[in-house]
Amino acid sequence: MWVQAVKREEGPLFKVTKCTYICSAHFEEGDVFLTPGGLKCVRKDAVPCHFAWANRSSRRKSPYARATERLGSDVREIAENGDEVEMAAAVPAVSDHDYDARPPAGAMDAALRRIDELEAAVRRLSLVQQPQLRRFCVSDEDFRYYTRFPSERIFSLFWQAIEPSASSLVYWSKAQRMGVDAVSEATPSPQRKLPIIDEYFMYSLRTAVGLKEKVLADMFGVSVSTVSRVIITWANYLYLILGSMPIWMTRDQVRRWMPPKFKVYCPHVRVIVDCTELRCETPTALTLHSETYSTYKSHTTFKGLVGVSPSGAVTFVSKLYTGAISDKEITKQSGFIGLLEQGDGVMADKGFLIEPLLETVGASLIIPPFKHRAQFSREETERTQAIARLRILVERVIRRIKEYHIFDSTLPLTLSGSINQIWTNCCVLVNFQGPMELG
């Protein structure tokens, strides 16, 4: 009855809700009353009836009232024709609530567009509050692709181990401003723009998936400088955490987990070593260009040494050197020789001429035999084939390391300050992917 009284039909433009009100001036005077608390209310059966269009009285209007109405209509006609416009103001307009008014042209479209904008803002807000990791990583396959962990369970165990210390991280930029001595007493960086687990997820997307910083900035809704700060911070933090793990296996551990094929052909081998190179941008300085240029890759590179146990675990990772360094020199400078003991066997390719270095600690070099005559003997042939089959293990592990797609493209020189940390982290995290079995 109220809707009919105000001449408004319910439809797309008008809906009666709990927020729909009618002014008390439209009711009869006796229908409105005040409560003891001072609230204005109407009687239960009251219906609004006082409107400009309603016939408030059935009596014939007086001649004066009729003359006034005619005068008002004449003034309006004169105003519309542009003559004596100021006379239109002489007749007071009837003040009333315009319930039957329609919105101006385009107002409804503008309102709908504004509603769409607000709904999109709400959706963005809800996405920011929900960790991005949970949006992208649903199955074990997702975790393998985005983080290189073999399953959600392995990732969860790893995260539970590092989360307590990660929650007190200090951003790298803040640590640089404070200095090394003051960092230990620093409070965690406040007002993080992302959940702590999303910061690690951002680092994983940069290293495991190889996404560029601009893509990550758009994806997480932050600036490129924030992405760079997060990547550097997590690269150094994981380097500290993973670097404290004792990955070098003792002789007893190597023998306990040694596959049967090694026990048959190379029972004394403790580690299999090989070098790998990562392409980097060409420096403009000629001296640095000559130091990083690799004749093997015909490009400027960073070079690292990797050691793998017979069971397939990464047990040694050197820092990255410039590409011009030799295998012998990188073995000497990396500190690898100091880890060996008397009687250890080191398996390598023919190009590793490190036997004099190994002899200083009583270790031996296991490489395929060199050809000294027209053809190998039967024993030499079998030994060559066996070493080749076993040494392939280190190449398969290096292939796993390079499945971190940050190494797919040429590394920018802007990463030179943190590439060592990223390289070491990727090598050690390969051990979380499970054992590497011989074919």
Buried (B, 14 or more C-beta within 10 A) or exposed (E): EEEEBBEBEEEEEEEEEEEEEBEBEBBEEEBBEEEEEEEEEBEEEBBBEBBEEEEEEEEEEEEEEEEEEEEBEEBEEBBEEEEEEEBBEEBEEEEEEEBEEEEEEEEEEEEEEEEEEEEEEEEEEEEBEEBBBEEBBEEBEBBBBBBBBBBBEBBEEBBEEBEEEBEEBBBBBBBEEBEEEEEEEBEEBEEBEBBBBBBBBBBBBBBBBBBBBEBBBEBBEBEBEBBBBBBBBBBBBBBEBBEEEEBBBEEEBBBEBBBEBBEEBBEBBBBBBBBBBBBBBEBEEEEBBEBBBBEEEEBBBBBBBBBBBBBBBBBBBBBBBBBBBBBBEBBBBBEBBEBBEEEBBBBBBEEBBBBEBBEEBEBBBBBBBEEEEEEBEEEBEEBBEBBEEBBEBBBBBBEBBBBBBBBEEBBEBEBBEBBBBBBBBBBBBBBBBEEBEBE
